[in-house]
Structure formats: structure tokens, C-alpha cells
Amino acid sequence: MAAPPDEIESATGGKQREQGAARWQFAITMLCDVVLPAGLYYVLRAAGVSELLALLSSAAAPALSTGYSIVTRRRIDSVGVFVLAILVLVGLGSLLSDSPRLVLARGGLFTGLIALWILATLFTARPFTYWALKSLLPGKAEALEQFWHTEPTFRRVWRGLTVLWGCGLLVDAALRMIMAYTLPVDSVPALDGLLYLVTYLVLQVITHIILHRTGVLRMIFPRRAKPAESAEAAEAEETGTV
């Protein structure tokens, strides 16, 4: 029997809300971790601040963002604590060595460690990309778990995507380290932000292509009949014409 129109509209609205929340979260991350640090660095440099102090000051944006997230959620976020620890350690090391390039290298160091952690989740019950999917689609948690237990293709795809993101971020980390120690210091913050965007977009495009071609996207978001079509199908079923 076809789903009632109100259920179809509810499912469609839920999908739109979930996608909207994901876009909003990505926009906040881009603003705090990419746009603000680079913008603050170049403003301080234009004001005559040294490379080292400008870089250390620009790191305040992601640090404050992480701290705010921990305070508002009222719980300790292991990833957030990890980010803060990296920023503090790199900041102290840079002050002791008086090396702005060490501050620039923090992005590569952080990305590399995250990539290794992502790959390490392949040896756990659920890989990283699957948990990321569940956090983005909390309303589909039960359905996703059912797919995980009953669909081998579903499990294989999310393990493969975890390898993709882990290896992709390792490449990203290597490029950041090369930029940090070979390019002029003042050019790296802008290129660092650009690389973040390029890496994210490339991995997202590949991810969606894989999800589409393997049919996993249709599992998660099955096509719904239009309300008029649903009503016609229900009427045909009741009259026994189908």
C-alpha cells in the first residue's frame, strides 16, 4: 500500500532539514577554521605584526570555536580536546623555537593525525564514514543499522569510503607540510585555506559518485511517489485494479 501524502511530505521535510543542518555546520567550520584565521593573519601583517605573532593570533579562531562547542554542548568532545592540545603544543613549540614555519606546519600535523585515526577505525566495529553518516542523519539511525547488518554492499561501501577519506587526508597533510617549509610564509595561510576547500570538494564529489553508482544513495534516500501518484495507487489497490 502506498504511503500517505502526509508521511511523504514529512520524510521529504526531514531530509531537507538534515541536509540544511549539514550545510550550516560546514559553513560554520569553514568560517572559523579557514576564513577567519587567514583573514586575521593578513590584517595583522598589514598592521605590522611579525609573522610568528600573526600566525599564533590567527590560530585563536579555531581554538575559540572548539572551546565554544565544548561549553555549549556541556560535554567533553574528544576531537575538540585533541584540536586544542595540538594548537597549544604547536604554539608553545613555535615560541620556544621562534619558528613561524612550525606554526604553519600545524595544519599538516593535525590533518595527518586525523587521517591516521580515520584509517584506524577500519579495525573497529564501524568505520569513521559510517559514524559520520549517522551523525548527519540521526533520524535514519535505525534504518542505517538495519542496512549495516543485512546489506554486504552497504558495509563494503562505507569501509571503502573510509579508506578514501583517510588516504585523501594523508595526501592533503603531506602537501601542507611541503607548503609550510618551502613557500614564502605570507603566501601559505591563503593557500592552506584553498587546499582545505579543494580537498573537501574533491573527496565529496568522489563520495557522491560512489554512493550513486553502488545504489547506496537510493537505500538511504529511496524515491518517494508524488502525493497524486500515491492516491491513485491507493485507489487502484482498493478497487482491485492492480
C-alpha positions in Angstrom: 0.0 0.0 0.0 1.4 3.4 -0.9 2.5 5.8 1.8 0.0 8.6 2.8 0.8 12.0 1.4 1.5 13.5 4.9 4.1 10.8 5.6 5.8 11.5 2.2 5.9 15.2 3.0 7.2 14.5 6.5 10.0 12.3 5.1 10.9 14.9 2.5 10.9 17.7 5.1 13.1 15.6 7.4 15.6 15.1 4.6 15.7 18.8 3.8 16.2 19.7 7.4 19.1 17.2 7.8 20.8 18.5 4.7 20.3 22.1 5.8 21.8 21.3 9.2 24.8 19.7 7.5 25.3 22.7 5.2 25.1 25.1 8.2 27.7 23.1 10.1 30.0 23.1 7.2 29.6 26.8 6.7 30.5 27.4 10.4 33.5 25.2 10.1 34.7 27.0 7.0 34.3 30.4 8.7 36.0 29.5 12.0 38.7 27.2 10.7 39.6 28.7 7.3 38.2 32.2 6.6 38.8 33.9 9.9 42.3 32.6 10.6 43.6 33.6 7.1 41.8 36.9 7.2 43.1 37.7 10.7 46.6 36.8 9.7 46.7 39.2 6.8 45.0 42.0 8.8 47.7 41.7 11.5 50.5 41.5 8.9 49.2 44.7 7.3 49.3 46.3 10.7 53.0 45.5 11.0 52.8 42.4 13.3 55.5 39.8 12.9 54.9 36.6 11.0 55.1 34.4 14.2 52.7 36.5 16.3 50.3 36.9 13.4 50.2 33.2 12.9 49.7 32.5 16.6 47.0 35.0 16.9 45.2 33.6 13.8 45.0 30.3 15.5 42.7 31.8 18.1 39.6 31.5 15.8 39.6 27.7 15.6 40.6 27.4 19.2 37.7 29.6 20.4 35.3 27.8 18.1 36.3 24.4 19.6 36.1 25.8 23.2 32.7 27.3 22.5 31.4 24.0 21.1 32.6 22.2 24.3 30.9 24.8 26.6 27.6 24.9 24.7 27.3 21.2 24.4 28.3 20.8 28.1 30.3 17.7 27.4 33.9 16.9 26.7 34.4 16.3 22.9 37.5 14.1 22.4 38.1 15.6 18.9 37.8 19.1 20.3 40.2 18.4 23.1 42.6 16.9 20.5 42.4 20.1 18.4 43.1 22.3 21.4 46.0 20.2 22.5 47.6 20.4 19.1 47.2 24.2 18.9 48.7 24.6 22.4 51.6 22.3 21.8 52.4 23.9 18.4 52.1 27.4 19.8 54.5 26.6 22.7 57.0 24.9 20.4 56.8 27.9 18.0 57.5 30.4 20.7 60.4 28.4 22.0 62.0 27.9 18.6 60.9 31.3 17.2 59.8 29.5 14.0 56.8 30.7 12.1 57.1 27.6 9.8 56.3 25.3 12.8 53.0 27.1 13.2 52.3 26.7 9.5 53.0 23.0 9.8 50.3 22.6 12.4 47.7 22.1 9.7 49.6 19.3 8.1 50.3 17.7 11.5 46.7 17.9 12.6 45.4 16.6 9.3 47.8 13.7 9.2 46.9 12.6 12.7 43.2 12.8 11.9 43.8 10.8 8.7 45.6 8.0 10.7 42.8 8.0 13.2 40.2 7.6 10.4 42.1 4.7 8.9 42.4 3.1 12.3 38.6 2.9 12.6 38.7 0.3 9.8 39.7 -2.1 12.6 36.7 -1.2 14.7 33.1 -2.4 14.5 32.0 0.6 12.5 34.3 2.8 10.3 34.6 6.5 10.5 32.5 7.5 7.5 29.6 5.3 8.7 29.6 7.1 12.1 29.8 10.5 10.3 26.7 9.5 8.2 24.8 8.6 11.4 25.6 11.9 13.0 24.4 13.8 9.9 21.2 11.7 9.6 20.1 11.0 13.2 16.5 10.3 12.1 17.7 7.4 10.0 19.8 5.7 12.6 17.6 2.6 12.9 17.4 2.2 9.1 21.1 2.6 8.7 21.8 0.0 11.3 19.5 -2.4 9.5 21.3 -1.8 6.3 24.6 -2.4 8.0 23.5 -5.8 9.3 21.7 -7.0 6.2 23.5 -5.4 3.2 27.1 -6.5 2.4 27.4 -3.8 -0.3 26.4 -1.2 2.3 29.2 -2.2 4.6 31.7 -2.5 1.8 31.0 0.9 0.5 31.4 2.7 3.9 34.6 0.9 4.6 35.9 1.8 1.1 34.9 5.5 1.7 36.8 5.4 5.0 39.9 4.4 3.1 39.3 7.1 0.5 39.0 9.9 3.1 41.9 8.6 5.2 44.3 8.4 2.2 42.9 11.6 0.8 43.7 13.5 4.0 47.1 11.9 4.2 47.9 13.4 0.8 46.4 16.7 2.0 48.7 16.6 5.1 51.8 16.0 3.0 51.0 18.9 0.7 50.5 21.2 3.8 53.9 20.2 5.2 55.6 20.8 1.9 54.0 24.3 1.6 54.9 25.1 5.2 58.6 24.5 4.7 59.1 25.6 1.1 56.9 28.5 0.2 57.1 32.1 1.4 55.4 32.4 4.8 53.0 35.1 3.8 51.6 33.0 0.9 50.9 29.9 3.0 47.8 30.9 5.0 45.8 31.7 1.9 46.9 28.5 0.1 46.2 26.5 3.2 42.6 27.6 3.2 42.3 27.0 -0.6 43.7 23.5 -0.2 41.2 22.7 2.6 38.3 23.6 0.2 39.8 21.7 -2.8 40.4 18.6 -0.7 36.9 18.6 0.8 35.2 19.2 -2.6 37.2 16.5 -4.4 36.5 13.9 -1.7 32.8 14.9 -1.5 32.4 14.6 -5.3 34.1 11.2 -5.4 32.0 10.0 -2.4 28.7 11.0 -4.0 29.7 9.3 -7.3 30.4 6.1 -5.4 27.2 6.3 -3.4 25.2 6.8 -6.6 26.8 4.1 -8.7 26.6 1.5 -5.9 23.0 2.2 -5.2 23.7 3.1 -1.5 22.3 6.6 -2.0 19.0 5.1 -3.1 19.0 2.9 0.0 19.4 5.9 2.3 17.0 8.2 0.3 14.5 6.0 -1.5 12.5 7.7 -4.1 9.0 8.6 -2.9 5.9 8.7 -5.1 4.2 12.0 -5.5 1.1 12.6 -3.5 -1.2 12.4 -6.6 0.5 9.1 -7.7 0.2 7.7 -4.2 -3.5 8.5 -4.1 -4.1 6.8 -7.5 -2.1 3.8 -6.4 -4.1 3.5 -3.2 -7.4 3.8 -5.1 -6.4 1.2 -7.6 -5.4 -1.1 -4.8 -8.7 -0.7 -3.1 -10.7 -1.3 -6.3 -8.6 -4.3 -7.1 -7.4 -2.9 -10.5 -3.8 -3.5 -9.6 
